[in-house]
Amino acid sequence: MKDRFRLIYLKSTGLEDDPPDQIRSYPDEEKPKRSSTFLKNPAPETHTTREILKQAKADLKHPDPKVRILAVKYYLEQSHLSIAMPLLQEILSDPDSRVRAEALSTLIAFGNPIVSPFLKKHLRDTDPGVRMVALKGMFQFKEKMDLNLLMQFLSDDSSWVRRKLATLLGWNQIEGVLPILMEMSKDEDVKVRKAALFSLVTLYPEEGEKQLMEAMTDSNPDIRKWARDHLNRMLERPAAQISISLSR
């Protein structure tokens, strides 16, 4: 019966037929944030929770990573943090990066800063997708954001990760990130440079405008066009504001 349920669920979610590198699109997928549940208030143990825990433990040892992902999604996501935490902590060392990413994402979704040490550890994961999840989590708990942790991403071997960092910096008001964005605006990857320039303009308009001027001579024609168009919009904005003021 349990195997039949797994088969139905895998088919319904597309996990069964997806190629290994597409089972989870974790770079841009967000789990709904759950209310913070603290370990000091453990969930009451019932017959149901014991059965769930027993099945989760069995599935987390299954040789098929798809079943292990399913165990995280179906059992642990729905559990109390006090129940899920030990199992998620263990599965974070899974050899399959997709399982690690799912476990880390589930920990983050609990919304409890107690998971921060796991995020810091997996900022150095060998898989860029897992590093991406950890990076997003760090920004979620940004009260204790360490800029030295972010600096390591300037040389990350994945342009995908570097681009996400540049984007996340633009979405969050974190003091002292100007040097990081300035460096990223010179990144070898076009998309990283563009994301860094956009964040610079958003957070540091004056410095961003200077970088846009430099980007007018960028080696990439798309960057040059984007920088020119953005500068033109910036120049038109004050004129439009003056016109509005005079008409009042």
Buried (B, 14 or more C-beta within 10 A) or exposed (E): EEEEEBEEBBEEBEBBEBEEEEBBEBBEEEBEEBEEBEEEEEEEEEEEBEEBBEBBBEBBEBEEBBBBBBBBBBBBBEBBBBBBBEBBBEBBEBEBBBBBBBBBBBBBBBBBEBBBEBBBEBBEBEBBBBBBBBBBBBBBBEEEBEEEBBEEBBEBEBBBBBBBBBBBBBEBEBEEBBEBBBEBBEBEBBBBBBBBBBBBBBBBEEBBBEBBEEBEEBEBEEBBEBBBEBBEEBEEEEEEEEEEEEEE
